[in-house]
Amino acid sequence: MSCPLCGDKGVFKICYRDGSPTHYAVCLCQPGLALRNDRNANRRTGYPLWMAWAAAERIDCQSVVMAEELLDDTELAQIPRGPITTGTSEIADAMRTRRARL
């Protein structure tokens, strides 16, 4: 596990002490960058993979934000960044094999 924020899952949960609704942040580590990818068969779809993740987990897309919107520069510096790799991250592989719940 190399990312201290998301544990190499690409997304981390944000819970507020004041009882505000929970948010999820897409990380800037390699699995998070894979979730930001919007390509399918090497063509842009306009829908990043995190939207498919949110739909599969039944999470409202409006409660998902990008990590850089919430974290300061010091916290962002802790995230190990890597190149975007399509088709090799565990999350992308799991999304391809997971069946939709009806």
Jmol script that loads the backbone (N, CA, C; Angstrom):
load data "model"
ATOM      1  N   MET A   1       0.863  -1.171   0.000  1.00  0.00           N
ATOM      2  CA  MET A   1       0.000   0.000   0.000  1.00  0.00           C
ATOM      3  C   MET A   1       0.903   1.224   0.000  1.00  0.00           C
ATOM      4  N   SER A   2       0.799   2.013  -1.048  1.00  0.00           N
ATOM      5  CA  SER A   2       1.683   3.162  -1.137  1.00  0.00           C
ATOM      6  C   SER A   2       0.965   4.499  -0.937  1.00  0.00           C
ATOM      7  N   CYS A   3      -0.352   4.560  -1.108  1.00  0.00           N
ATOM      8  CA  CYS A   3      -1.066   5.829  -0.926  1.00  0.00           C
ATOM      9  C   CYS A   3      -1.644   5.896   0.490  1.00  0.00           C
ATOM     10  N   PRO A   4      -1.219   6.884   1.275  1.00  0.00           N
ATOM     11  CA  PRO A   4      -1.712   6.980   2.651  1.00  0.00           C
ATOM     12  C   PRO A   4      -3.160   7.442   2.759  1.00  0.00           C
ATOM     13  N   LEU A   5      -3.704   8.048   1.714  1.00  0.00           N
ATOM     14  CA  LEU A   5      -5.073   8.560   1.785  1.00  0.00           C
ATOM     15  C   LEU A   5      -6.127   7.518   1.425  1.00  0.00           C
ATOM     16  N   CYS A   6      -5.917   6.819   0.322  1.00  0.00           N
ATOM     17  CA  CYS A   6      -6.960   5.908  -0.152  1.00  0.00           C
ATOM     18  C   CYS A   6      -6.585   4.436  -0.031  1.00  0.00           C
ATOM     19  N   GLY A   7      -5.351   4.140   0.356  1.00  0.00           N
ATOM     20  CA  GLY A   7      -4.924   2.753   0.447  1.00  0.00           C
ATOM     21  C   GLY A   7      -4.887   2.067  -0.910  1.00  0.00           C
ATOM     22  N   ASP A   8      -4.563   2.826  -1.946  1.00  0.00           N
ATOM     23  CA  ASP A   8      -4.483   2.336  -3.330  1.00  0.00           C
ATOM     24  C   ASP A   8      -5.827   1.881  -3.887  1.00  0.00           C
ATOM     25  N   LYS A   9      -6.910   2.439  -3.368  1.00  0.00           N
ATOM     26  CA  LYS A   9      -8.236   2.138  -3.903  1.00  0.00           C
ATOM     27  C   LYS A   9      -8.679   3.184  -4.920  1.00  0.00           C
ATOM     28  N   GLY A  10      -8.079   4.365  -4.892  1.00  0.00           N
ATOM     29  CA  GLY A  10      -8.420   5.413  -5.843  1.00  0.00           C
ATOM     30  C   GLY A  10      -9.473   6.383  -5.338  1.00  0.00           C
ATOM     31  N   VAL A  11     -10.200   5.994  -4.299  1.00  0.00           N
ATOM     32  CA  VAL A  11     -11.270   6.825  -3.737  1.00  0.00           C
ATOM     33  C   VAL A  11     -11.197   6.733  -2.218  1.00  0.00           C
ATOM     34  N   PHE A  12     -11.434   7.859  -1.560  1.00  0.00           N
ATOM     35  CA  PHE A  12     -11.528   7.794  -0.104  1.00  0.00           C
ATOM     36  C   PHE A  12     -12.768   8.540   0.361  1.00  0.00           C
ATOM     37  N   LYS A  13     -13.285   8.106   1.512  1.00  0.00           N
ATOM     38  CA  LYS A  13     -14.525   8.622   2.073  1.00  0.00           C
ATOM     39  C   LYS A  13     -14.241   9.808   2.979  1.00  0.00           C
ATOM     40  N   ILE A  14     -15.106  10.805   2.931  1.00  0.00           N
ATOM     41  CA  ILE A  14     -14.968  11.990   3.769  1.00  0.00           C
ATOM     42  C   ILE A  14     -16.215  12.095   4.646  1.00  0.00           C
ATOM     43  N   CYS A  15     -16.021  11.931   5.942  1.00  0.00           N
ATOM     44  CA  CYS A  15     -17.119  12.048   6.902  1.00  0.00           C
ATOM     45  C   CYS A  15     -16.911  13.322   7.708  1.00  0.00           C
ATOM     46  N   TYR A  16     -17.962  14.083   7.870  1.00  0.00           N
ATOM     47  CA  TYR A  16     -17.886  15.348   8.586  1.00  0.00           C
ATOM     48  C   TYR A  16     -18.384  15.183  10.017  1.00  0.00           C
ATOM     49  N   ARG A  17     -17.741  15.861  10.941  1.00  0.00           N
ATOM     50  CA  ARG A  17     -18.122  15.775  12.362  1.00  0.00           C
ATOM     51  C   ARG A  17     -19.452  16.452  12.644  1.00  0.00           C
ATOM     52  N   ASP A  18     -19.820  17.431  11.823  1.00  0.00           N
ATOM     53  CA  ASP A  18     -21.066  18.159  12.072  1.00  0.00           C
ATOM     54  C   ASP A  18     -22.296  17.443  11.525  1.00  0.00           C
ATOM     55  N   GLY A  19     -22.114  16.240  10.961  1.00  0.00           N
ATOM     56  CA  GLY A  19     -23.244  15.466  10.467  1.00  0.00           C
ATOM     57  C   GLY A  19     -23.631  15.772   9.033  1.00  0.00           C
ATOM     58  N   SER A  20     -22.847  16.570   8.330  1.00  0.00           N
ATOM     59  CA  SER A  20     -23.124  16.845   6.919  1.00  0.00           C
ATOM     60  C   SER A  20     -23.047  15.539   6.136  1.00  0.00           C
ATOM     61  N   PRO A  21     -23.697  15.491   4.976  1.00  0.00           N
ATOM     62  CA  PRO A  21     -23.662  14.252   4.176  1.00  0.00           C
ATOM     63  C   PRO A  21     -22.238  13.843   3.801  1.00  0.00           C
ATOM     64  N   THR A  22     -22.022  12.542   3.723  1.00  0.00           N
ATOM     65  CA  THR A  22     -20.726  11.979   3.373  1.00  0.00           C
ATOM     66  C   THR A  22     -20.375  12.303   1.929  1.00  0.00           C
ATOM     67  N   HIS A  23     -19.108  12.595   1.690  1.00  0.00           N
ATOM     68  CA  HIS A  23     -18.594  12.790   0.342  1.00  0.00           C
ATOM     69  C   HIS A  23     -17.508  11.756   0.076  1.00  0.00           C
ATOM     70  N   TYR A  24     -17.197  11.578  -1.186  1.00  0.00           N
ATOM     71  CA  TYR A  24     -16.112  10.701  -1.610  1.00  0.00           C
ATOM     72  C   TYR A  24     -15.193  11.524  -2.488  1.00  0.00           C
ATOM     73  N   ALA A  25     -13.889  11.308  -2.344  1.00  0.00           N
ATOM     74  CA  ALA A  25     -12.910  12.049  -3.139  1.00  0.00           C
ATOM     75  C   ALA A  25     -12.119  11.077  -4.002  1.00  0.00           C
ATOM     76  N   VAL A  26     -11.948  11.440  -5.268  1.00  0.00           N
ATOM     77  CA  VAL A  26     -11.132  10.652  -6.186  1.00  0.00           C
ATOM     78  C   VAL A  26      -9.694  11.114  -5.999  1.00  0.00           C
ATOM     79  N   CYS A  27      -8.829  10.187  -5.635  1.00  0.00           N
ATOM     80  CA  CYS A  27      -7.442  10.479  -5.293  1.00  0.00           C
ATOM     81  C   CYS A  27      -6.607  10.794  -6.537  1.00  0.00           C
ATOM     82  N   LEU A  28      -5.392  11.266  -6.305  1.00  0.00           N
ATOM     83  CA  LEU A  28      -4.456  11.575  -7.385  1.00  0.00           C
ATOM     84  C   LEU A  28      -3.374  10.507  -7.550  1.00  0.00           C
ATOM     85  N   CYS A  29      -3.488   9.401  -6.806  1.00  0.00           N
ATOM     86  CA  CYS A  29      -2.523   8.313  -6.970  1.00  0.00           C
ATOM     87  C   CYS A  29      -2.860   7.547  -8.260  1.00  0.00           C
ATOM     88  N   GLN A  30      -2.073   6.544  -8.573  1.00  0.00           N
ATOM     89  CA  GLN A  30      -2.257   5.825  -9.842  1.00  0.00           C
ATOM     90  C   GLN A  30      -3.660   5.221  -9.987  1.00  0.00           C
ATOM     91  N   PRO A  31      -4.214   4.518  -8.984  1.00  0.00           N
ATOM     92  CA  PRO A  31      -5.583   4.013  -9.140  1.00  0.00           C
ATOM     93  C   PRO A  31      -6.618   5.136  -9.281  1.00  0.00           C
ATOM     94  N   GLY A  32      -6.406   6.250  -8.603  1.00  0.00           N
ATOM     95  CA  GLY A  32      -7.314   7.392  -8.732  1.00  0.00           C
ATOM     96  C   GLY A  32      -7.260   8.009 -10.118  1.00  0.00           C
ATOM     97  N   LEU A  33      -6.060   8.086 -10.670  1.00  0.00           N
ATOM     98  CA  LEU A  33      -5.922   8.613 -12.034  1.00  0.00           C
ATOM     99  C   LEU A  33      -6.607   7.694 -13.037  1.00  0.00           C
ATOM    100  N   ALA A  34      -6.565   6.390 -12.792  1.00  0.00           N
ATOM    101  CA  ALA A  34      -7.262   5.449 -13.676  1.00  0.00           C
ATOM    102  C   ALA A  34      -8.769   5.680 -13.604  1.00  0.00           C
ATOM    103  N   LEU A  35      -9.283   6.017 -12.414  1.00  0.00           N
ATOM    104  CA  LEU A  35     -10.715   6.302 -12.272  1.00  0.00           C
ATOM    105  C   LEU A  35     -11.119   7.595 -12.986  1.00  0.00           C
ATOM    106  N   ARG A  36     -10.177   8.483 -13.191  1.00  0.00           N
ATOM    107  CA  ARG A  36     -10.473   9.742 -13.877  1.00  0.00           C
ATOM    108  C   ARG A  36     -10.470   9.580 -15.400  1.00  0.00           C
ATOM    109  N   ASN A  37      -9.974   8.450 -15.877  1.00  0.00           N
ATOM    110  CA  ASN A  37      -9.886   8.191 -17.307  1.00  0.00           C
ATOM    111  C   ASN A  37     -11.290   8.076 -17.912  1.00  0.00           C
ATOM    112  N   ASP A  38     -11.490   8.693 -19.064  1.00  0.00           N
ATOM    113  CA  ASP A  38     -12.801   8.634 -19.718  1.00  0.00           C
ATOM    114  C   ASP A  38     -12.723   7.973 -21.098  1.00  0.00           C
ATOM    115  N   ARG A  39     -11.797   7.048 -21.252  1.00  0.00           N
ATOM    116  CA  ARG A  39     -11.636   6.380 -22.545  1.00  0.00           C
ATOM    117  C   ARG A  39     -12.177   4.951 -22.501  1.00  0.00           C
ATOM    118  N   ASN A  40     -12.795   4.576 -23.613  1.00  0.00           N
ATOM    119  CA  ASN A  40     -13.242   3.209 -23.814  1.00  0.00           C
ATOM    120  C   ASN A  40     -12.900   2.860 -25.255  1.00  0.00           C
ATOM    121  N   ALA A  41     -12.181   1.784 -25.458  1.00  0.00           N
ATOM    122  CA  ALA A  41     -11.699   1.401 -26.789  1.00  0.00           C
ATOM    123  C   ALA A  41     -10.922   2.549 -27.421  1.00  0.00           C
ATOM    124  N   ASN A  42     -10.146   3.228 -26.569  1.00  0.00           N
ATOM    125  CA  ASN A  42      -9.283   4.349 -26.970  1.00  0.00           C
ATOM    126  C   ASN A  42     -10.051   5.542 -27.536  1.00  0.00           C
ATOM    127  N   ARG A  43     -11.308   5.673 -27.200  1.00  0.00           N
ATOM    128  CA  ARG A  43     -12.108   6.839 -27.587  1.00  0.00           C
ATOM    129  C   ARG A  43     -12.673   7.483 -26.341  1.00  0.00           C
ATOM    130  N   ARG A  44     -12.714   8.792 -26.355  1.00  0.00           N
ATOM    131  CA  ARG A  44     -13.267   9.520 -25.206  1.00  0.00           C
ATOM    132  C   ARG A  44     -14.781   9.334 -25.138  1.00  0.00           C
ATOM    133  N   THR A  45     -15.261   9.023 -23.946  1.00  0.00           N
ATOM    134  CA  THR A  45     -16.699   8.839 -23.748  1.00  0.00           C
ATOM    135  C   THR A  45     -17.342  10.050 -23.088  1.00  0.00           C
ATOM    136  N   GLY A  46     -16.536  10.845 -22.381  1.00  0.00           N
ATOM    137  CA  GLY A  46     -17.090  11.964 -21.632  1.00  0.00           C
ATOM    138  C   GLY A  46     -17.539  11.567 -20.234  1.00  0.00           C
ATOM    139  N   TYR A  47     -17.432  10.286 -19.915  1.00  0.00           N
ATOM    140  CA  TYR A  47     -17.832   9.774 -18.612  1.00  0.00           C
ATOM    141  C   TYR A  47     -16.645   9.072 -17.971  1.00  0.00           C
ATOM    142  N   PRO A  48     -16.034   9.683 -16.965  1.00  0.00           N
ATOM    143  CA  PRO A  48     -14.892   9.031 -16.323  1.00  0.00           C
ATOM    144  C   PRO A  48     -15.321   7.774 -15.570  1.00  0.00           C
ATOM    145  N   LEU A  49     -14.369   6.886 -15.349  1.00  0.00           N
ATOM    146  CA  LEU A  49     -14.640   5.598 -14.706  1.00  0.00           C
ATOM    147  C   LEU A  49     -15.179   5.759 -13.289  1.00  0.00           C
ATOM    148  N   TRP A  50     -14.851   6.869 -12.618  1.00  0.00           N
ATOM    149  CA  TRP A  50     -15.383   7.043 -11.264  1.00  0.00           C
ATOM    150  C   TRP A  50     -16.903   7.150 -11.283  1.00  0.00           C
ATOM    151  N   MET A  51     -17.487   7.598 -12.396  1.00  0.00           N
ATOM    152  CA  MET A  51     -18.951   7.661 -12.491  1.00  0.00           C
ATOM    153  C   MET A  51     -19.539   6.251 -12.516  1.00  0.00           C
ATOM    154  N   ALA A  52     -18.874   5.337 -13.202  1.00  0.00           N
ATOM    155  CA  ALA A  52     -19.326   3.942 -13.218  1.00  0.00           C
ATOM    156  C   ALA A  52     -19.185   3.336 -11.824  1.00  0.00           C
ATOM    157  N   TRP A  53     -18.068   3.667 -11.141  1.00  0.00           N
ATOM    158  CA  TRP A  53     -17.882   3.187  -9.775  1.00  0.00           C
ATOM    159  C   TRP A  53     -19.009   3.690  -8.879  1.00  0.00           C
ATOM    160  N   ALA A  54     -19.320   4.976  -8.979  1.00  0.00           N
ATOM    161  CA  ALA A  54     -20.372   5.559  -8.139  1.00  0.00           C
ATOM    162  C   ALA A  54     -21.725   4.907  -8.426  1.00  0.00           C
ATOM    163  N   ALA A  55     -22.025   4.670  -9.689  1.00  0.00           N
ATOM    164  CA  ALA A  55     -23.286   4.028 -10.040  1.00  0.00           C
ATOM    165  C   ALA A  55     -23.340   2.601  -9.494  1.00  0.00           C
ATOM    166  N   ALA A  56     -22.238   1.870  -9.602  1.00  0.00           N
ATOM    167  CA  ALA A  56     -22.198   0.495  -9.099  1.00  0.00           C
ATOM    168  C   ALA A  56     -22.351   0.445  -7.585  1.00  0.00           C
ATOM    169  N   GLU A  57     -21.840   1.448  -6.896  1.00  0.00           N
ATOM    170  CA  GLU A  57     -21.931   1.508  -5.439  1.00  0.00           C
ATOM    171  C   GLU A  57     -23.179   2.248  -4.958  1.00  0.00           C
ATOM    172  N   ARG A  58     -24.000   2.690  -5.909  1.00  0.00           N
ATOM    173  CA  ARG A  58     -25.225   3.452  -5.613  1.00  0.00           C
ATOM    174  C   ARG A  58     -24.939   4.723  -4.825  1.00  0.00           C
ATOM    175  N   ILE A  59     -23.942   5.440  -5.314  1.00  0.00           N
ATOM    176  CA  ILE A  59     -23.536   6.713  -4.714  1.00  0.00           C
ATOM    177  C   ILE A  59     -23.885   7.821  -5.681  1.00  0.00           C
ATOM    178  N   ASP A  60     -24.504   8.877  -5.191  1.00  0.00           N
ATOM    179  CA  ASP A  60     -24.853  10.017  -6.028  1.00  0.00           C
ATOM    180  C   ASP A  60     -23.589  10.683  -6.540  1.00  0.00           C
ATOM    181  N   CYS A  61     -23.509  10.900  -7.837  1.00  0.00           N
ATOM    182  CA  CYS A  61     -22.318  11.508  -8.444  1.00  0.00           C
ATOM    183  C   CYS A  61     -22.037  12.901  -7.897  1.00  0.00           C
ATOM    184  N   GLN A  62     -23.050  13.576  -7.403  1.00  0.00           N
ATOM    185  CA  GLN A  62     -22.845  14.909  -6.850  1.00  0.00           C
ATOM    186  C   GLN A  62     -22.125  14.876  -5.509  1.00  0.00           C
ATOM    187  N   SER A  63     -22.033  13.701  -4.894  1.00  0.00           N
ATOM    188  CA  SER A  63     -21.302  13.601  -3.625  1.00  0.00           C
ATOM    189  C   SER A  63     -19.860  13.163  -3.843  1.00  0.00           C
ATOM    190  N   VAL A  64     -19.424  13.074  -5.103  1.00  0.00           N
ATOM    191  CA  VAL A  64     -18.045  12.716  -5.425  1.00  0.00           C
ATOM    192  C   VAL A  64     -17.310  13.963  -5.886  1.00  0.00           C
ATOM    193  N   VAL A  65     -16.158  14.232  -5.273  1.00  0.00           N
ATOM    194  CA  VAL A  65     -15.343  15.398  -5.630  1.00  0.00           C
ATOM    195  C   VAL A  65     -13.924  14.927  -5.936  1.00  0.00           C
ATOM    196  N   MET A  66     -13.140  15.782  -6.522  1.00  0.00           N
ATOM    197  CA  MET A  66     -11.745  15.477  -6.785  1.00  0.00           C
ATOM    198  C   MET A  66     -10.921  15.866  -5.560  1.00  0.00           C
ATOM    199  N   ALA A  67      -9.914  15.075  -5.243  1.00  0.00           N
ATOM    200  CA  ALA A  67      -9.112  15.275  -4.035  1.00  0.00           C
ATOM    201  C   ALA A  67      -8.485  16.663  -3.986  1.00  0.00           C
ATOM    202  N   GLU A  68      -8.064  17.176  -5.131  1.00  0.00           N
ATOM    203  CA  GLU A  68      -7.394  18.475  -5.140  1.00  0.00           C
ATOM    204  C   GLU A  68      -8.325  19.621  -4.755  1.00  0.00           C
ATOM    205  N   GLU A  69      -9.636  19.390  -4.773  1.00  0.00           N
ATOM    206  CA  GLU A  69     -10.594  20.408  -4.342  1.00  0.00           C
ATOM    207  C   GLU A  69     -10.669  20.515  -2.821  1.00  0.00           C
ATOM    208  N   LEU A  70     -10.277  19.452  -2.128  1.00  0.00           N
ATOM    209  CA  LEU A  70     -10.409  19.417  -0.669  1.00  0.00           C
ATOM    210  C   LEU A  70      -9.097  19.543   0.090  1.00  0.00           C
ATOM    211  N   LEU A  71      -8.021  19.055  -0.490  1.00  0.00           N
ATOM    212  CA  LEU A  71      -6.754  18.973   0.226  1.00  0.00           C
ATOM    213  C   LEU A  71      -5.878  20.182  -0.040  1.00  0.00           C
ATOM    214  N   ASP A  72      -5.054  20.527   0.948  1.00  0.00           N
ATOM    215  CA  ASP A  72      -4.102  21.620   0.746  1.00  0.00           C
ATOM    216  C   ASP A  72      -2.824  21.062   0.118  1.00  0.00           C
ATOM    217  N   ASP A  73      -1.884  21.935  -0.195  1.00  0.00           N
ATOM    218  CA  ASP A  73      -0.659  21.533  -0.889  1.00  0.00           C
ATOM    219  C   ASP A  73       0.170  20.533  -0.090  1.00  0.00           C
ATOM    220  N   THR A  74       0.191  20.665   1.237  1.00  0.00           N
ATOM    221  CA  THR A  74       0.959  19.746   2.072  1.00  0.00           C
ATOM    222  C   THR A  74       0.383  18.340   1.994  1.00  0.00           C
ATOM    223  N   GLU A  75      -0.941  18.231   2.055  1.00  0.00           N
ATOM    224  CA  GLU A  75      -1.588  16.923   1.980  1.00  0.00           C
ATOM    225  C   GLU A  75      -1.450  16.319   0.585  1.00  0.00           C
ATOM    226  N   LEU A  76      -1.542  17.155  -0.432  1.00  0.00           N
ATOM    227  CA  LEU A  76      -1.391  16.666  -1.804  1.00  0.00           C
ATOM    228  C   LEU A  76       0.018  16.147  -2.072  1.00  0.00           C
ATOM    229  N   ALA A  77       1.005  16.718  -1.395  1.00  0.00           N
ATOM    230  CA  ALA A  77       2.392  16.291  -1.592  1.00  0.00           C
ATOM    231  C   ALA A  77       2.633  14.874  -1.064  1.00  0.00           C
ATOM    232  N   GLN A  78       1.777  14.369  -0.178  1.00  0.00           N
ATOM    233  CA  GLN A  78       1.927  13.021   0.376  1.00  0.00           C
ATOM    234  C   GLN A  78       1.461  11.934  -0.578  1.00  0.00           C
ATOM    235  N   ILE A  79       0.727  12.294  -1.617  1.00  0.00           N
ATOM    236  CA  ILE A  79       0.158  11.306  -2.526  1.00  0.00           C
ATOM    237  C   ILE A  79       1.194  10.892  -3.563  1.00  0.00           C
ATOM    238  N   PRO A  80       1.501   9.598  -3.643  1.00  0.00           N
ATOM    239  CA  PRO A  80       2.423   9.136  -4.686  1.00  0.00           C
ATOM    240  C   PRO A  80       1.714   9.161  -6.028  1.00  0.00           C
ATOM    241  N   ARG A  81       2.252   9.917  -6.948  1.00  0.00           N
ATOM    242  CA  ARG A  81       1.598  10.058  -8.251  1.00  0.00           C
ATOM    243  C   ARG A  81       2.300   9.209  -9.286  1.00  0.00           C
ATOM    244  N   GLY A  82       1.520   8.723 -10.210  1.00  0.00           N
ATOM    245  CA  GLY A  82       2.067   7.900 -11.275  1.00  0.00           C
ATOM    246  C   GLY A  82       1.355   8.193 -12.571  1.00  0.00           C
ATOM    247  N   PRO A  83       1.817   7.594 -13.651  1.00  0.00           N
ATOM    248  CA  PRO A  83       1.170   7.811 -14.945  1.00  0.00           C
ATOM    249  C   PRO A  83      -0.186   7.119 -14.995  1.00  0.00           C
ATOM    250  N   ILE A  84      -1.066   7.609 -15.844  1.00  0.00           N
ATOM    251  CA  ILE A  84      -2.366   6.973 -16.031  1.00  0.00           C
ATOM    252  C   ILE A  84      -2.138   5.672 -16.784  1.00  0.00           C
ATOM    253  N   THR A  85      -2.618   4.597 -16.206  1.00  0.00           N
ATOM    254  CA  THR A  85      -2.502   3.307 -16.874  1.00  0.00           C
ATOM    255  C   THR A  85      -3.899   2.766 -17.066  1.00  0.00           C
ATOM    256  N   THR A  86      -4.285   2.539 -18.284  1.00  0.00           N
ATOM    257  CA  THR A  86      -5.628   2.040 -18.539  1.00  0.00           C
ATOM    258  C   THR A  86      -5.603   0.532 -18.597  1.00  0.00           C
ATOM    259  N   GLY A  87      -6.523  -0.078 -17.897  1.00  0.00           N
ATOM    260  CA  GLY A  87      -6.670  -1.516 -17.936  1.00  0.00           C
ATOM    261  C   GLY A  87      -5.774  -2.285 -16.986  1.00  0.00           C
ATOM    262  N   THR A  88      -4.939  -1.622 -16.193  1.00  0.00           N
ATOM    263  CA  THR A  88      -4.061  -2.373 -15.304  1.00  0.00           C
ATOM    264  C   THR A  88      -4.380  -2.160 -13.837  1.00  0.00           C
ATOM    265  N   SER A  89      -5.165  -1.168 -13.488  1.00  0.00           N
ATOM    266  CA  SER A  89      -5.437  -0.955 -12.067  1.00  0.00           C
ATOM    267  C   SER A  89      -6.446  -1.975 -11.554  1.00  0.00           C
ATOM    268  N   GLU A  90      -6.363  -2.272 -10.280  1.00  0.00           N
ATOM    269  CA  GLU A  90      -7.275  -3.231  -9.680  1.00  0.00           C
ATOM    270  C   GLU A  90      -8.717  -2.746  -9.762  1.00  0.00           C
ATOM    271  N   ILE A  91      -8.920  -1.457  -9.599  1.00  0.00           N
ATOM    272  CA  ILE A  91     -10.274  -0.917  -9.620  1.00  0.00           C
ATOM    273  C   ILE A  91     -10.874  -1.037 -11.010  1.00  0.00           C
ATOM    274  N   ALA A  92     -10.111  -0.697 -12.030  1.00  0.00           N
ATOM    275  CA  ALA A  92     -10.613  -0.805 -13.397  1.00  0.00           C
ATOM    276  C   ALA A  92     -10.931  -2.255 -13.739  1.00  0.00           C
ATOM    277  N   ASP A  93     -10.090  -3.189 -13.298  1.00  0.00           N
ATOM    278  CA  ASP A  93     -10.339  -4.606 -13.545  1.00  0.00           C
ATOM    279  C   ASP A  93     -11.605  -5.064 -12.820  1.00  0.00           C
ATOM    280  N   ALA A  94     -11.771  -4.607 -11.600  1.00  0.00           N
ATOM    281  CA  ALA A  94     -12.959  -4.983 -10.836  1.00  0.00           C
ATOM    282  C   ALA A  94     -14.227  -4.427 -11.475  1.00  0.00           C
ATOM    283  N   MET A  95     -14.168  -3.217 -12.005  1.00  0.00           N
ATOM    284  CA  MET A  95     -15.340  -2.621 -12.645  1.00  0.00           C
ATOM    285  C   MET A  95     -15.719  -3.400 -13.908  1.00  0.00           C
ATOM    286  N   ARG A  96     -14.752  -3.958 -14.608  1.00  0.00           N
ATOM    287  CA  ARG A  96     -15.043  -4.711 -15.819  1.00  0.00           C
ATOM    288  C   ARG A  96     -15.718  -6.048 -15.510  1.00  0.00           C
ATOM    289  N   THR A  97     -15.402  -6.630 -14.366  1.00  0.00           N
ATOM    290  CA  THR A  97     -15.930  -7.951 -14.047  1.00  0.00           C
ATOM    291  C   THR A  97     -17.158  -7.907 -13.140  1.00  0.00           C
ATOM    292  N   ARG A  98     -17.454  -6.773 -12.581  1.00  0.00           N
ATOM    293  CA  ARG A  98     -18.582  -6.675 -11.663  1.00  0.00           C
ATOM    294  C   ARG A  98     -19.896  -6.583 -12.416  1.00  0.00           C
ATOM    295  N   ARG A  99     -20.875  -7.319 -11.971  1.00  0.00           N
ATOM    296  CA  ARG A  99     -22.192  -7.273 -12.597  1.00  0.00           C
ATOM    297  C   ARG A  99     -23.025  -6.198 -11.930  1.00  0.00           C
ATOM    298  N   ALA A 100     -23.811  -5.527 -12.701  1.00  0.00           N
ATOM    299  CA  ALA A 100     -24.693  -4.478 -12.176  1.00  0.00           C
ATOM    300  C   ALA A 100     -25.804  -5.102 -11.332  1.00  0.00           C
ATOM    301  N   ARG A 101     -26.149  -4.429 -10.252  1.00  0.00           N
ATOM    302  CA  ARG A 101     -27.258  -4.874  -9.416  1.00  0.00           C
ATOM    303  C   ARG A 101     -28.557  -4.325  -9.972  1.00  0.00           C
ATOM    304  N   LEU A 102     -29.541  -5.166 -10.110  1.00  0.00           N
ATOM    305  CA  LEU A 102     -30.848  -4.721 -10.612  1.00  0.00           C
ATOM    306  C   LEU A 102     -31.866  -4.691  -9.518  1.00  0.00           C
TER     307      LEU A 102
END
end "model"
wireframe off; spacefill off
backbone 0.3
color backbone group
